[in-house]
Amino acid sequence: MRALLVLLVLAVIATVGTPASADVLKVGEKYAELDVAVDAKGKAFKLKAYKDKWVVVTVGAAWCKPCKKELPVWDKLAATYKGKVTFVALDVDDEINDGKKFHKKLKLKNMTLVYMPAASSSAAGRYGAETMPTTFIVDPKGVVRHVHSGFNESDPSGESKKLQGALDKLLSKT
């Protein structure tokens, strides 16, 4: 009986623990369109509008502690790459106003601010909404070229150097 219970628990863990991460975009895959996303003015936001451009999409939420450290670092990088790469801060809080307050508190100036409530989005899981922050570099053809999961809060400059290195390597090929 005990062995059966252990097997049942393991089976439940295996089924519950894998589907969300299995669908996250991987290097080489085409981006998933942001289905219910809006910009800071409330207008529909679509990644397809950035066709033929490099885009960095970072996914976070107000309750995500590492996101509070990551976004200001990426915002500084966005200024460095202005005109070459568009940086999108994609907030997946279920209440858009929570995301707006979060971005305002961080004083982001160089990123495109976008809000896509995860609860009403079929695309949020593709962008790692369960593992935040997650950052994707998308090439001008809409293909994911780099995925960066998490953010080492104790080494923000190291994290910045990693993303900058990935961007420089990718941009030098074009």
Residue pairs with C-beta under 8 A, 6 or more apart in sequence:
20 125
20 130
21 130
21 131
23 125
23 126
24 125
24 126
24 127
24 128
24 131
24 134
24 147
25 31
25 32
25 126
25 127
25 128
25 136
25 144
25 147
26 144
26 147
27 144
27 145
27 146
27 147
28 143
28 144
29 143
29 144
30 142
30 143
30 144
31 47
31 57
31 136
31 138
31 142
31 143
31 144
32 123
32 126
32 127
33 46
33 47
33 48
33 123
34 45
34 46
34 47
34 90
34 114
34 116
34 121
34 123
35 116
35 121
35 122
35 123
36 116
36 117
36 120
36 121
36 123
37 44
37 45
37 46
37 90
37 114
37 115
37 116
37 121
38 44
38 45
38 96
38 114
38 115
38 116
39 45
39 112
39 113
39 114
39 115
40 100
40 103
40 113
40 114
40 115
45 112
45 114
45 116
47 55
47 57
47 88
47 138
47 142
48 142
50 86
50 138
51 140
51 142
52 140
53 85
53 86
53 140
54 84
54 85
54 86
54 137
54 138
54 139
54 140
54 167
54 170
54 171
55 85
55 86
55 87
55 88
55 137
55 138
56 74
56 78
56 85
56 86
56 87
56 88
56 135
56 136
56 137
56 138
56 163
56 167
57 88
57 90
57 127
57 135
57 136
57 138
58 70
58 71
58 74
58 87
58 88
58 89
58 90
58 133
58 134
58 135
58 136
59 90
59 92
59 124
59 127
59 128
59 129
59 132
59 133
59 134
59 135
59 136
60 67
60 70
60 71
60 89
60 90
60 91
60 92
60 132
60 133
61 67
61 91
61 92
61 93
61 98
61 99
61 102
61 118
61 129
61 132
62 91
62 93
62 98
62 99
62 101
62 102
63 93
64 132
64 133
65 153
66 132
66 133
66 150
66 151
66 153
67 132
67 133
67 151
68 106
69 151
69 153
69 156
70 133
70 135
70 151
70 156
70 159
71 89
71 103
71 106
71 108
71 111
71 133
72 106
72 107
72 108
73 151
73 156
73 159
73 160
74 87
74 89
74 111
74 135
74 163
75 87
75 89
75 106
75 108
75 109
75 110
75 111
76 110
76 160
77 87
77 160
77 163
77 164
77 167
78 85
78 87
78 110
78 111
79 109
79 110
80 164
81 87
81 167
82 110
84 171
85 167
85 171
86 112
87 110
87 111
87 112
88 111
88 112
88 114
89 103
89 108
89 111
89 112
89 113
89 114
90 114
90 115
90 116
90 127
91 98
91 99
91 100
91 102
91 103
91 113
91 114
91 115
91 116
92 99
92 116
92 117
92 118
92 121
92 124
92 127
92 129
92 132
93 99
93 102
93 115
93 117
93 118
94 117
94 118
94 119
94 120
95 117
96 115
96 117
99 115
100 113
100 115
103 113
116 123
116 124
117 124
118 124
118 125
118 129
127 134
127 136
128 134
128 147
128 149
131 149
131 150
133 149
133 150
133 151
134 147
134 148
134 149
134 150
135 146
135 147
135 148
135 149
135 163
136 144
136 146
136 147
136 148
137 144
137 145
137 146
137 147
137 166
137 167
137 170
138 144
138 145
139 145
139 170
139 174
140 174
145 170
146 166
146 167
146 170
148 162
148 163
148 166
151 159
152 158
152 159
